[in-house]
């Protein structure tokens, strides 16, 4: 069975979600992945999102888009990230979606630049993340949706870079409503063996975001999509492939080409 494709909303031309979705379906996508900004902005979009759902727009997931996250060093900012994610989980549940995506942090600290050592210990990082994921997982479970934890590459986050690290946190939380995101761009940087990492994470893998090795659309870099999608088929992955990337070239052409690459790789695997 082919894995369905979603496209993040900001990539699609169109004045409304309904128009974006109409275009997306002609290009080979079956859904729109939403973006959730801070200050509870996502909840304020509910009238717009309800209209879109009434028009038939499929919106399975929301990807957080804030300047602070659950792993923030500042406890107040961490709490605010949790507050926003609780709201986003409730909204996506109302829309009939499956969950919300968040990293531990983004752009907060890098061991690649001085001072090299963060102000909080690895044990402290783990406590903050497990506490936040536990609270959010309880809320997600009550809403009937899932919180998806996304590892980022070493230049964007110092806490959770690989799938096995995300899996360890999910296992520590111990809730089926907390699962892992595999992002092909970050995996290309961090994983020694991408197919092996996907196989090992399979019991916890709930969502996949796709872009090529250079962060542009699939087909613009050097990733082997037949191998990647073949591995997802092998582990019986049942979620979405959500396009999260920059676009090289004219947007509609780039989006169509990306969908063609992803569906073509799956068709080739099915025929093999």
Backbone as CSV, one residue per row, in Angstrom:
resi,resn,N_x,N_y,N_z,CA_x,CA_y,CA_z,C_x,C_y,C_z
1,UNK,0.840,-1.195,0.000,0.000,0.000,0.000,0.875,1.245,0.000
2,UNK,0.588,2.187,-0.886,1.399,3.404,-1.003,1.252,4.273,0.235
3,UNK,2.356,4.884,0.653,2.330,5.820,1.782,1.801,7.156,1.266
4,UNK,0.776,7.728,1.899,0.199,8.981,1.400,1.128,10.168,1.635
5,UNK,0.988,11.170,0.771,1.845,12.351,0.796,1.082,13.559,1.326
6,UNK,1.742,14.335,2.180,1.234,15.627,2.632,2.260,16.691,2.264
7,UNK,1.794,17.917,2.116,2.676,19.046,1.797,2.447,20.131,2.834
8,UNK,3.515,20.690,3.384,3.332,21.760,4.361,2.692,22.977,3.706
9,UNK,1.829,23.639,4.474,0.968,24.672,3.926,1.717,25.850,3.320
10,UNK,2.858,26.241,3.893,3.562,27.428,3.410,4.207,27.208,2.039
11,UNK,4.330,25.966,1.620,4.938,25.668,0.320,3.955,25.813,-0.831
12,UNK,2.669,25.785,-0.525,1.645,25.759,-1.563,1.131,27.153,-1.877
13,UNK,1.152,27.562,-3.141,0.505,28.820,-3.507,-1.003,28.721,-3.283
14,UNK,-1.617,29.859,-2.965,-3.065,29.876,-2.779,-3.466,30.782,-1.642
15,UNK,-4.623,31.435,-1.787,-5.076,32.415,-0.807,-5.788,31.781,0.379
16,UNK,-6.137,30.515,0.305,-6.836,29.833,1.391,-6.386,28.381,1.422
17,UNK,-6.656,27.718,2.551,-6.311,26.303,2.650,-7.079,25.472,1.629
18,UNK,-8.307,25.868,1.345,-9.090,25.125,0.359,-8.461,25.210,-1.025
19,UNK,-7.981,26.403,-1.392,-7.328,26.551,-2.696,-5.984,25.827,-2.711
20,UNK,-5.256,25.902,-1.611,-3.985,25.182,-1.522,-4.209,23.677,-1.678
21,UNK,-5.252,23.174,-1.024,-5.528,21.744,-1.081,-5.947,21.317,-2.484
22,UNK,-6.755,22.151,-3.120,-7.166,21.827,-4.490,-5.953,21.704,-5.398
23,UNK,-4.986,22.623,-5.251,-3.756,22.541,-6.034,-2.957,21.304,-5.636
24,UNK,-2.827,21.069,-4.329,-2.022,19.947,-3.844,-2.502,18.630,-4.434
25,UNK,-3.816,18.440,-4.487,-4.340,17.169,-5.004,-4.029,16.980,-6.487
26,UNK,-3.976,18.076,-7.237,-3.618,17.942,-8.652,-2.141,17.613,-8.831
27,UNK,-1.326,17.920,-7.808,0.109,17.685,-7.895,0.519,16.324,-7.341
28,UNK,-0.404,15.617,-6.698,-0.087,14.291,-6.197,-0.071,14.134,-4.692
29,UNK,-0.550,15.153,-3.964,-0.585,15.101,-2.505,-2.010,14.836,-2.034
30,UNK,-2.111,14.217,-0.857,-3.426,13.883,-0.310,-3.785,14.678,0.940
31,UNK,-2.877,15.544,1.397,-3.148,16.275,2.639,-2.228,17.479,2.745
32,UNK,-2.546,18.333,3.719,-1.724,19.492,4.060,-1.249,19.345,5.495
33,UNK,0.073,19.479,5.702,0.606,19.573,7.064,0.609,21.042,7.460
34,UNK,-0.014,21.339,8.590,-0.150,22.712,9.064,1.086,23.132,9.854
35,UNK,1.207,24.442,10.077,2.267,25.003,10.904,1.643,25.707,12.099
36,UNK,2.198,25.479,13.287,1.628,26.030,14.506,2.543,27.047,15.164
37,UNK,2.193,28.305,15.053,2.990,29.369,15.667,2.649,29.525,17.148
38,UNK,3.458,30.325,17.837,3.295,30.526,19.269,2.175,31.481,19.620
39,UNK,2.121,31.822,20.916,1.084,32.719,21.444,-0.308,32.189,21.152
40,UNK,-0.452,30.863,21.125,-1.741,30.197,20.882,-2.371,30.624,19.561
41,UNK,-1.520,31.020,18.603,-2.028,31.476,17.310,-2.770,30.368,16.573
42,UNK,-2.339,29.127,16.769,-2.979,28.030,16.054,-4.447,27.891,16.479
43,UNK,-4.712,28.056,17.765,-6.097,27.991,18.237,-6.923,29.145,17.681
44,UNK,-6.305,30.287,17.497,-7.047,31.432,16.937,-7.409,31.210,15.472
45,UNK,-6.753,30.247,14.831,-7.075,29.918,13.445,-8.273,28.960,13.324
46,UNK,-8.843,28.563,14.437,-9.887,27.544,14.395,-11.031,27.858,13.418
47,UNK,-11.549,29.092,13.359,-12.608,29.345,12.371,-12.165,29.025,10.943
48,UNK,-10.945,29.445,10.589,-10.392,29.151,9.265,-10.225,27.651,9.067
49,UNK,-9.700,26.973,10.079,-9.439,25.536,9.967,-10.737,24.735,9.901
50,UNK,-11.749,25.179,10.626,-13.048,24.493,10.551,-13.664,24.642,9.169
51,UNK,-13.539,25.822,8.585,-14.058,26.020,7.219,-13.327,25.103,6.250
52,UNK,-12.004,25.016,6.412,-11.219,24.161,5.522,-11.642,22.707,5.661
53,UNK,-11.846,22.267,6.887,-12.282,20.873,7.071,-13.652,20.645,6.441
54,UNK,-14.550,21.621,6.591,-15.872,21.494,5.975,-15.773,21.423,4.455
55,UNK,-14.730,22.047,3.905,-14.507,21.999,2.451,-13.803,20.716,2.013
56,UNK,-13.466,19.851,2.954,-12.836,18.579,2.609,-11.332,18.563,2.690
57,UNK,-10.719,19.631,3.215,-9.260,19.664,3.327,-8.817,18.659,4.391
58,UNK,-7.864,17.811,4.036,-7.320,16.807,4.959,-6.087,17.414,5.630
59,UNK,-6.107,17.440,6.971,-5.039,18.088,7.736,-4.609,17.153,8.868
60,UNK,-3.728,16.200,8.596,-3.403,15.181,9.606,-2.504,15.665,10.730
61,UNK,-1.632,16.641,10.455,-0.609,17.001,11.435,-0.368,18.503,11.449
62,UNK,0.188,18.951,12.583,0.674,20.317,12.709,2.115,20.257,13.195
63,UNK,2.979,21.055,12.589,4.397,21.125,12.948,4.642,22.459,13.648
64,UNK,5.151,22.397,14.876,5.329,23.604,15.672,6.299,24.564,14.981
65,UNK,5.991,25.866,15.052,6.826,26.909,14.445,6.936,28.067,15.437
66,UNK,7.871,27.919,16.388,8.034,28.935,17.431,9.517,29.256,17.605
67,UNK,9.813,30.218,18.465,11.210,30.544,18.736,11.672,29.951,20.068
68,UNK,10.839,29.131,20.702,11.236,28.413,21.909,10.457,27.098,21.953
69,UNK,11.054,26.109,22.641,10.545,24.748,22.568,10.587,24.099,23.943
70,UNK,10.133,22.846,24.013,9.972,22.195,25.309,11.290,22.027,26.061
71,UNK,12.418,21.983,25.351,13.706,21.801,25.999,14.427,23.096,26.324
72,UNK,13.741,24.230,26.289,14.386,25.525,26.531,15.074,25.546,27.893
73,UNK,16.200,26.243,27.981,16.905,26.391,29.256,16.086,27.204,30.254
74,UNK,15.285,28.140,29.766,14.451,28.979,30.621,13.167,28.214,30.964
75,UNK,12.906,27.923,32.235,11.712,27.147,32.595,10.409,27.798,32.132
76,UNK,10.357,29.125,32.151,9.141,29.805,31.701,8.891,29.599,30.215
77,UNK,9.941,29.657,29.421,9.782,29.443,27.981,9.448,27.980,27.680
78,UNK,10.042,27.060,28.437,9.694,25.657,28.273,8.217,25.431,28.592
79,UNK,7.730,26.007,29.685,6.327,25.860,30.050,5.419,26.457,28.972
80,UNK,5.825,27.583,28.402,5.002,28.190,27.359,4.958,27.301,26.121
81,UNK,6.058,26.652,25.807,6.058,25.724,24.669,5.104,24.565,24.930
82,UNK,5.105,24.049,26.151,4.173,22.980,26.515,2.735,23.477,26.386
83,UNK,2.478,24.689,26.867,1.128,25.266,26.779,0.668,25.352,25.330
84,UNK,1.532,25.814,24.451,1.170,25.918,23.030,0.943,24.554,22.412
85,UNK,1.779,23.587,22.748,1.617,22.252,22.177,0.346,21.570,22.689
86,UNK,0.002,21.774,23.939,-1.270,21.240,24.442,-2.425,21.784,23.594
87,UNK,-2.376,23.084,23.322,-3.423,23.708,22.511,-3.414,23.143,21.095
88,UNK,-2.237,22.997,20.510,-2.152,22.480,19.140,-2.654,21.044,19.059
89,UNK,-2.371,20.245,20.069,-2.873,18.876,20.092,-4.401,18.852,20.139
90,UNK,-4.980,19.750,20.920,-6.445,19.806,21.006,-7.056,20.249,19.685
91,UNK,-6.432,21.226,19.038,-6.961,21.722,17.764,-6.863,20.650,16.690
92,UNK,-5.714,19.988,16.581,-5.557,18.985,15.527,-6.497,17.809,15.778
93,UNK,-6.798,17.520,17.034,-7.774,16.474,17.338,-9.151,16.868,16.835
94,UNK,-9.535,18.127,17.045,-10.838,18.589,16.560,-10.936,18.495,15.047
95,UNK,-9.805,18.682,14.367,-9.794,18.638,12.902,-9.756,17.215,12.353
96,UNK,-9.747,16.231,13.239,-9.672,14.849,12.790,-8.276,14.400,12.437
97,UNK,-7.257,15.136,12.899,-5.876,14.807,12.580,-5.293,13.765,13.509
98,UNK,-4.007,13.515,13.349,-3.355,12.460,14.129,-2.372,12.994,15.157
99,UNK,-1.862,14.243,15.015,-0.948,14.711,16.032,-0.146,15.936,15.672
100,UNK,0.760,16.292,16.604,1.595,17.490,16.493,3.065,17.096,16.566
101,UNK,3.881,17.807,15.792,5.318,17.537,15.676,6.103,18.630,16.384
102,UNK,7.102,18.228,17.199,7.997,19.200,17.817,9.400,18.612,17.973
103,UNK,10.438,19.433,17.825,11.772,19.022,18.264,11.924,19.319,19.753
104,UNK,13.013,18.864,20.335,13.328,19.250,21.708,13.626,20.742,21.773
105,UNK,14.361,21.225,20.794,14.689,22.652,20.667,15.231,22.872,19.268
106,UNK,15.332,24.131,18.895,15.934,24.473,17.605,16.723,25.768,17.765
107,UNK,18.008,25.726,17.391,18.828,26.923,17.393,19.142,27.472,18.771
108,UNK,18.961,26.664,19.810,19.167,27.157,21.177,20.625,27.063,21.607
109,UNK,21.289,25.982,21.190,22.680,25.779,21.604,23.329,24.803,20.640
110,UNK,24.612,24.990,20.370,25.380,24.069,19.550,26.720,23.805,20.205
111,UNK,27.087,22.541,20.305,28.410,22.178,20.813,29.506,22.444,19.778
112,UNK,29.119,22.918,18.598,30.079,23.159,17.527,30.686,24.549,17.605
113,UNK,30.162,25.390,18.509,30.663,26.744,18.669,30.956,27.004,20.148
114,UNK,31.906,27.884,20.465,32.163,28.178,21.875,30.914,28.797,22.513
115,UNK,30.631,28.473,23.773,31.516,27.848,24.771,31.543,26.331,24.777
116,UNK,30.884,25.661,23.873,30.929,24.210,23.676,30.155,23.393,24.724
117,UNK,30.086,23.845,25.956,29.330,23.132,26.982,28.079,23.911,27.336
118,UNK,26.911,23.290,27.214,25.664,23.993,27.512,25.520,24.263,29.008
119,UNK,24.630,25.178,29.383,24.465,25.527,30.792,23.701,24.494,31.610
120,UNK,23.237,23.423,30.978,22.501,22.379,31.698,23.118,21.033,31.354
121,UNK,23.193,20.138,32.310,23.823,18.835,32.102,22.944,17.946,31.232
122,UNK,23.518,16.892,30.636,22.690,15.932,29.892,21.577,15.330,30.753
123,UNK,21.877,15.090,32.037,20.842,14.558,32.925,19.722,15.581,33.118
124,UNK,20.103,16.857,33.216,19.094,17.900,33.325,18.264,18.027,32.068
125,UNK,18.920,17.930,30.905,18.178,17.935,29.631,17.140,16.826,29.629
126,UNK,17.568,15.633,30.019,16.674,14.475,29.976,15.480,14.672,30.901
127,UNK,15.709,15.184,32.104,14.603,15.399,33.043,13.577,16.368,32.474
128,UNK,14.064,17.480,31.901,13.157,18.475,31.335,12.336,17.865,30.200
129,UNK,13.001,17.126,29.322,12.304,16.552,28.170,11.324,15.470,28.583
130,UNK,11.724,14.580,29.478,10.822,13.512,29.906,9.597,14.092,30.606
131,UNK,9.798,15.112,31.435,8.661,15.742,32.119,7.700,16.368,31.111
132,UNK,8.248,17.123,30.153,7.397,17.782,29.164,6.698,16.768,28.274
133,UNK,7.440,15.770,27.803,6.850,14.748,26.936,5.786,13.949,27.682
134,UNK,6.017,13.710,28.968,5.024,12.983,29.745,3.724,13.759,29.873
135,UNK,3.819,15.042,30.190,2.609,15.867,30.290,1.890,15.947,28.946
136,UNK,2.650,16.188,27.897,2.042,16.304,26.571,1.487,14.970,26.089
137,UNK,2.170,13.891,26.416,1.670,12.582,26.035,0.357,12.246,26.722
138,UNK,0.223,12.601,27.991,-1.044,12.385,28.699,-2.165,13.184,28.044
139,UNK,-1.875,14.429,27.690,-2.882,15.276,27.048,-3.222,14.742,25.659
140,UNK,-2.199,14.346,24.905,-2.441,13.793,23.571,-3.310,12.550,23.652
141,UNK,-2.992,11.666,24.593,-3.775,10.454,24.745,-5.228,10.738,25.069
142,UNK,-5.461,11.732,25.930,-6.837,12.100,26.271,-7.579,12.654,25.064
143,UNK,-6.850,13.304,24.163,-7.468,13.881,22.960,-7.553,12.880,21.807
144,UNK,-6.925,11.730,21.974,-6.949,10.727,20.916,-5.973,10.980,19.791
145,UNK,-4.904,11.731,20.068,-3.889,12.032,19.054,-2.507,11.694,19.617
146,UNK,-1.463,12.066,18.900,-0.096,11.699,19.257,0.817,12.912,19.219
147,UNK,1.773,12.956,20.140,2.860,13.928,20.078,4.047,13.252,19.420
148,UNK,4.595,13.880,18.371,5.716,13.326,17.624,6.983,14.118,17.933
149,UNK,8.015,13.450,18.429,9.295,14.084,18.765,10.254,13.939,17.593
150,UNK,10.776,15.075,17.125,11.643,15.089,15.938,13.102,15.326,16.309
151,UNK,14.005,14.388,16.027,15.436,14.670,16.173,15.904,15.652,15.097
152,UNK,16.756,16.583,15.487,17.357,17.532,14.555,18.864,17.281,14.493
153,UNK,19.501,17.791,13.451,20.941,17.574,13.322,21.716,18.382,14.363
154,UNK,22.975,18.027,14.518,23.839,18.566,15.582,24.034,20.076,15.517
155,UNK,23.823,20.675,14.361,24.009,22.114,14.218,22.760,22.892,14.648
156,UNK,21.644,22.193,14.825,20.389,22.849,15.177,19.911,22.520,16.590
157,UNK,20.411,21.428,17.163,20.019,21.038,18.520,21.130,20.179,19.103
158,UNK,21.368,20.306,20.405,22.416,19.508,21.044,21.859,18.342,21.842
159,UNK,20.526,18.218,21.938,19.931,17.225,22.837,19.475,15.945,22.152
160,UNK,18.771,16.074,21.032,18.187,14.901,20.364,18.526,14.993,18.881
161,UNK,19.525,14.214,18.445,20.015,14.281,17.066,19.682,13.048,16.236
162,UNK,19.552,11.894,16.888,19.342,10.645,16.155,18.027,9.989,16.575
163,UNK,17.568,9.071,15.738,16.324,8.372,16.048,16.431,7.580,17.348
164,UNK,17.564,6.937,17.592,17.676,6.132,18.810,17.592,6.993,20.059
165,UNK,18.078,8.227,19.985,17.960,9.132,21.132,16.505,9.512,21.384
166,UNK,15.766,9.768,20.319,14.343,10.068,20.464,13.582,8.854,20.979
167,UNK,13.922,7.675,20.465,13.270,6.449,20.924,13.503,6.238,22.419
168,UNK,14.717,6.494,22.902,15.022,6.316,24.322,14.148,7.224,25.186
169,UNK,13.918,8.438,24.734,13.054,9.349,25.486,11.612,8.861,25.462
170,UNK,11.149,8.414,24.312,9.779,7.886,24.228,9.618,6.667,25.143
171,UNK,10.623,5.805,25.160,10.557,4.624,26.016,10.535,5.017,27.489
172,UNK,11.294,6.064,27.840,11.310,6.529,29.235,9.950,7.087,29.636
173,UNK,9.276,7.753,28.720,7.943,8.283,29.009,6.931,7.142,29.120
174,UNK,7.028,6.167,28.226,6.210,4.971,28.327,4.753,5.154,27.970
175,UNK,4.464,6.082,27.059,3.083,6.311,26.626,2.981,6.062,25.123
176,UNK,1.964,5.347,24.658,1.816,5.117,23.217,1.493,6.378,22.440
177,UNK,1.131,7.442,23.138,0.803,8.717,22.497,2.024,9.611,22.304
178,UNK,3.224,9.113,22.582,4.472,9.840,22.318,5.316,8.971,21.397
179,UNK,5.540,9.458,20.179,6.258,8.675,19.184,7.304,9.544,18.483
180,UNK,7.991,8.975,17.515,9.171,9.597,16.900,8.873,10.023,15.466
181,UNK,9.497,11.149,15.074,9.495,11.617,13.686,10.848,11.293,13.060
182,UNK,10.836,10.768,11.858,12.060,10.623,11.069,12.056,11.704,9.995
183,UNK,13.046,12.568,10.019,13.196,13.611,9.002,14.405,13.245,8.144
184,UNK,14.190,13.074,6.853,15.246,12.541,5.989,16.451,13.463,5.883
185,UNK,16.241,14.783,5.974,17.364,15.720,5.921,18.267,15.542,7.133
186,UNK,17.687,15.518,8.323,18.481,15.374,9.540,19.123,13.992,9.614
187,UNK,18.403,12.971,9.167,18.967,11.619,9.178,20.182,11.516,8.263
188,UNK,20.131,12.207,7.135,21.254,12.194,6.197,22.538,12.700,6.850
189,UNK,22.400,13.602,7.829,23.566,14.156,8.532,23.986,13.265,9.697
190,UNK,23.011,12.748,10.441,23.305,12.147,11.738,23.391,10.625,11.765
191,UNK,22.662,9.939,10.907,22.602,8.477,11.020,23.734,7.814,10.233
192,UNK,24.404,6.863,10.845,25.451,6.109,10.150,24.859,5.255,9.032
193,UNK,23.665,4.704,9.285,23.004,3.801,8.346,21.510,4.112,8.430
194,UNK,21.001,4.859,7.464,19.611,5.317,7.539,18.619,4.158,7.558
195,UNK,18.717,3.179,6.643,17.760,2.071,6.726,17.813,1.329,8.057
196,UNK,19.009,1.105,8.590,19.128,0.412,9.876,18.499,1.238,10.994
197,UNK,18.672,2.558,10.954,18.073,3.420,11.971,16.557,3.367,11.910
198,UNK,16.002,3.352,10.703,14.551,3.264,10.549,14.033,1.921,11.062
199,UNK,14.740,0.859,10.752,14.298,-0.464,11.219,14.317,-0.522,12.749
200,UNK,15.373,0.005,13.351,15.486,-0.044,14.810,14.405,0.797,15.493
201,UNK,14.024,1.896,14.858,13.028,2.800,15.446,11.598,2.411,15.102
202,UNK,11.412,1.381,14.300,10.093,1.048,13.745,8.968,0.998,14.778
203,UNK,9.167,0.402,15.962,8.046,0.333,16.915,7.591,1.704,17.414
204,UNK,8.446,2.709,17.304,8.120,4.046,17.802,7.900,5.062,16.685
205,UNK,8.076,4.643,15.431,8.022,5.591,14.319,6.573,5.934,13.985
206,UNK,6.221,7.218,14.122,4.847,7.630,13.875,4.656,8.608,12.746
207,UNK,5.738,9.259,12.293,5.598,10.293,11.264,6.931,10.436,10.545
208,UNK,6.874,10.795,9.265,8.085,10.994,8.462,7.960,12.302,7.707
209,UNK,8.991,13.144,7.818,9.077,14.379,7.037,10.196,14.217,6.018
210,UNK,9.964,14.727,4.809,10.903,14.466,3.732,11.430,15.750,3.095
211,UNK,12.715,15.751,2.865,13.403,16.702,1.995,14.685,16.014,1.570
212,UNK,15.333,16.545,0.567,16.527,15.872,0.068,17.753,16.267,0.889
213,UNK,18.911,15.753,0.497,20.145,15.936,1.251,20.530,17.395,1.421
214,UNK,20.090,18.254,0.509,20.445,19.682,0.530,19.317,20.549,1.069
215,UNK,18.292,19.943,1.638,17.118,20.591,2.219,16.123,21.080,1.165
216,UNK,16.413,20.814,-0.105,15.446,21.124,-1.154,14.526,19.919,-1.363
217,UNK,13.613,20.048,-2.312,12.598,19.010,-2.526,13.235,17.687,-2.957
218,UNK,12.581,16.565,-2.636,13.070,15.267,-3.104,13.322,15.267,-4.607
219,UNK,14.499,14.768,-4.976,14.925,14.782,-6.364,15.959,15.839,-6.661
220,UNK,16.122,16.817,-5.742,17.088,17.895,-5.960,18.445,17.596,-5.344
221,UNK,18.557,16.506,-4.586,19.816,16.154,-3.935,20.239,14.738,-4.272
222,UNK,20.941,14.094,-3.327,21.501,12.781,-3.638,20.908,11.628,-2.825
223,UNK,19.827,11.844,-2.086,19.242,10.743,-1.327,18.661,9.688,-2.272
224,UNK,18.765,8.441,-1.854,18.232,7.319,-2.639,16.819,7.032,-2.131
225,UNK,15.832,7.583,-2.818,14.454,7.475,-2.347,13.906,6.066,-2.473
226,UNK,14.384,5.304,-3.404,13.939,3.914,-3.507,14.341,3.123,-2.274
227,UNK,15.563,3.338,-1.798,16.022,2.648,-0.587,15.242,3.132,0.627
228,UNK,15.092,4.460,0.766,14.374,5.015,1.917,12.933,4.522,1.981
229,UNK,12.219,4.646,0.877,10.816,4.261,0.881,10.654,2.752,0.898
230,UNK,11.628,2.047,0.317,11.598,0.599,0.417,11.726,0.134,1.862
231,UNK,12.563,0.831,2.632,12.713,0.487,4.049,11.425,0.760,4.818
232,UNK,10.779,1.882,4.533,9.502,2.170,5.191,8.459,1.114,4.844
233,UNK,8.458,0.653,3.606,7.557,-0.423,3.245,7.888,-1.713,3.970
234,UNK,9.174,-1.985,4.101,9.631,-3.206,4.779,9.174,-3.246,6.232
235,UNK,9.190,-2.089,6.909,8.792,-2.063,8.326,7.294,-1.803,8.488
236,UNK,6.578,-1.766,7.371,5.122,-1.593,7.381,4.728,-0.267,8.025
237,UNK,5.426,0.791,7.645,5.097,2.128,8.144,3.722,2.543,7.644
238,UNK,2.844,3.020,8.557,1.454,3.315,8.212,1.108,4.799,8.323
239,UNK,2.101,5.664,8.421,1.821,7.083,8.583,1.890,7.853,7.279
240,UNK,2.237,9.135,7.395,2.317,10.045,6.253,3.768,10.330,5.887
241,UNK,3.980,10.759,4.643,5.213,11.410,4.210,4.877,12.879,4.017
242,UNK,5.402,13.742,4.883,5.080,15.170,4.827,6.265,15.951,4.267
243,UNK,6.026,16.666,3.174,7.076,17.446,2.523,7.382,18.681,3.365
244,UNK,8.612,18.746,3.877,9.098,19.900,4.641,10.461,20.263,4.076
245,UNK,10.519,21.288,3.251,11.763,21.580,2.547,11.733,22.998,2.004
246,UNK,12.859,23.391,1.412,12.876,24.574,0.557,12.570,24.101,-0.867
247,UNK,12.157,25.037,-1.707,11.852,24.659,-3.082,12.858,25.289,-4.029
248,UNK,13.431,24.489,-4.874,14.348,24.965,-5.915,13.572,24.988,-7.235
249,UNK,13.516,26.172,-7.858,12.777,26.308,-9.099,11.384,26.857,-8.858
250,UNK,10.587,26.898,-9.904,9.222,27.412,-9.806,8.430,26.505,-8.863
251,UNK,7.696,27.066,-7.862,7.100,26.250,-6.807,6.210,25.117,-7.296
252,UNK,5.294,25.393,-8.203,4.378,24.339,-8.640,5.143,23.222,-9.342
253,UNK,6.094,23.591,-10.162,6.911,22.575,-10.853,7.698,21.753,-9.836
254,UNK,8.309,22.431,-8.861,9.107,21.740,-7.853,8.246,20.784,-7.028
255,UNK,7.061,21.232,-6.650,6.172,20.376,-5.857,5.702,19.163,-6.654
256,UNK,5.400,19.365,-7.928,4.989,18.242,-8.771,6.136,17.239,-8.928
257,UNK,7.334,17.756,-9.144,8.481,16.866,-9.310,8.755,16.070,-8.036
258,UNK,8.597,16.721,-6.881,8.811,16.023,-5.608,7.811,14.884,-5.440
259,UNK,6.544,15.160,-5.720,5.522,14.114,-5.617,5.805,12.973,-6.586
260,UNK,6.277,13.310,-7.774,6.603,12.292,-8.769,7.741,11.397,-8.284
261,UNK,8.764,12.009,-7.675,9.881,11.229,-7.138,9.398,10.280,-6.047
262,UNK,8.581,10.776,-5.135,8.140,9.969,-3.997,7.187,8.858,-4.413
263,UNK,6.256,9.168,-5.300,5.332,8.124,-5.752,6.038,7.139,-6.683
264,UNK,6.954,7.655,-7.508,7.700,6.786,-8.414,8.572,5.803,-7.665
265,UNK,9.218,6.261,-6.590,10.069,5.364,-5.799,9.232,4.269,-5.164
266,UNK,8.029,4.621,-4.716,7.159,3.600,-4.121,6.658,2.615,-5.173
267,UNK,6.340,3.115,-6.351,5.865,2.233,-7.428,6.949,1.268,-7.850
268,UNK,8.172,1.759,-7.910,9.297,0.899,-8.290,9.505,-0.212,-7.257
269,UNK,9.380,0.146,-5.978,9.550,-0.857,-4.932,8.444,-1.902,-5.001
270,UNK,7.215,-1.425,-5.271,6.091,-2.368,-5.318,6.248,-3.363,-6.470
271,UNK,6.868,-2.891,-7.555,7.029,-3.754,-8.733,8.242,-4.668,-8.614
272,UNK,9.153,-4.326,-7.721,10.409,-5.096,-7.605,10.182,-6.474,-6.999
